[in-house]
Amino acid sequence: MRTDLPDSRGHFGEFGGAFAPETLMTPLAELAECYDAAKRDPAFQAEFAALLRDYAGRPTLLYSADRLTARLGGAKIYLKREDMLHTGAHKINNALGQMLLAKRMGKRRVIAETGAGQHGTATAAAAAKFGLECVIYMGETDMERQALNVYRMRLMGAEVRPVTAGQRTLKEAVNEAFRDWVANSRTTHYVLGTAYGAHPFPLIVRDFQSVISKESREQILRAEGRLPDHVVACVGGGSNAIGAFFEYLDEPSVALTGVEAGGRAIAPGEHAARMAGGRPGVLQGCMTYILQDAEGQIEGTHSVSAGLDYAAVGPEHAYYWKRGRINFAYATDAAALDAFKLLCREEGILPALESSHALAHAVALAPTMRPDQLLLVNLSGRGDKDVWHAARAMGENIAL
Ligand SMILES: *Cc1c(COP(=O)(O)O)cnc(C)c1O
């Protein structure tokens, strides 16, 4: 049964676990214990539900994309509108839940890693709301690419610390955040941003994001009187996807597909499709599928969308993929950009480039399905943040 996973040490079968230095075992254990109690505490769950409703803007809509459906000529397409949440994506669900955990543990300071700045922005907003001190680690390269998000975080009172090690991107920012946590865990909670890392993070983030499928299940039953035939979501670390799939894992009639970044090609350094080009290994806290060379060196990655651009995938996805419960596909940069344009034109909705990967797969899938079948796409975030980048990728030059 899906809720039996992970075991008490964070194992999803052969994947997951807690591969961390000795100094992190104590804060990880403290967090696991706190979460275990919070999970069973109705007052905690009620406070979380109220925050999601009153601050994040839940429930999000389940939207029937009629023009897109007609255009593709196959399954009826529904979009789960996580793009309509406060701060623009599903990441606020997890950030708010983890603020409640920080409060419960008596921490007055939170830290987080961020790549493109989406998780940093959600964490900065949630920390401001809770009156907590907030430090965001971000690679220097990413800070240059995402100057607007850096300023957004600063406006909300967060300190953004540049990380200058290695490639100066997300992987190095995660290392820096863990280093801070080792030194300051008495006062500080580490708000990890996806269903990844050492136990209990993949469990906590999955539970907080599973509100997506709890809602979509009720909504589609109300709208159609039955479950969807297929659910599609993009996969970076895996948090929006596991959240969108969770309530359907025990429903064999519902197909589930995670869509990774196919980048320019499935060749080393050109993509981030871990299931297509990776093998099992350990990176930043857990055993999972990783893009690595023959010597185990982590390969470079590429994607048009920063949020999918990571060399490893959440361990729960690896587990369900190996057992055939979650299918994996990838969408190339070009296919994602086409899907981005299509949704803008057909529905007046600007999807995030990450979400556009899920859409790209849906565009290919829908015509192979019957009109009486239901295809649910998780629209993880909005594309306002991507407009400039998308214009450039499509060869247009917009002045800012
Ligand atoms: C961060 C992000 C993702 C990828 O992260 P997951 O943990 O895999 O969900 C996907 N979509 C959007 C809009 C994001 O901001």
The ligand as a Tripos MOL2 file, in Angstrom:
@<TRIPOS>MOLECULE
LIG
   15    15     1     0     0
SMALL
NO_CHARGES

@<TRIPOS>ATOM
      1 C1         10.3960   23.7000   -9.1650 C.3       1 LIG1
      2 C2          9.3740   23.4560  -10.1800 C.ar      1 LIG1
      3 C3          9.1950   22.1870  -10.7790 C.ar      1 LIG1
      4 C4         10.0930   21.0050  -10.5110 C.3       1 LIG1
      5 O1         10.1210   20.5750   -9.1950 O.3       1 LIG1
      6 P1          9.3900   19.2670   -8.7100 P.3       1 LIG1
      7 O2          9.8600   19.0960   -7.3130 O.co2     1 LIG1
      8 O3          9.8060   18.1450   -9.5950 O.co2     1 LIG1
      9 O4          7.9440   19.5120   -8.7860 O.co2     1 LIG1
     10 C5          8.1660   22.0070  -11.6840 C.ar      1 LIG1
     11 N1          7.3520   23.0330  -12.0290 N.ar      1 LIG1
     12 C6          7.4910   24.2570  -11.4840 C.ar      1 LIG1
     13 C7          6.5630   25.3350  -11.9170 C.3       1 LIG1
     14 C8          8.4930   24.5130  -10.5480 C.ar      1 LIG1
     15 O5          8.6230   25.7450  -10.0280 O.3       1 LIG1
@<TRIPOS>BOND
     1     1     2 1
     2     2     3 ar
     3     2    14 ar
     4     3     4 1
     5     3    10 ar
     6     4     5 1
     7     5     6 1
     8     6     7 2
     9     6     8 1
    10     6     9 1
    11    10    11 ar
    12    11    12 ar
    13    12    13 1
    14    12    14 ar
    15    14    15 1
@<TRIPOS>SUBSTRUCTURE
     1 LIG1         1 GROUP 0 **** ****
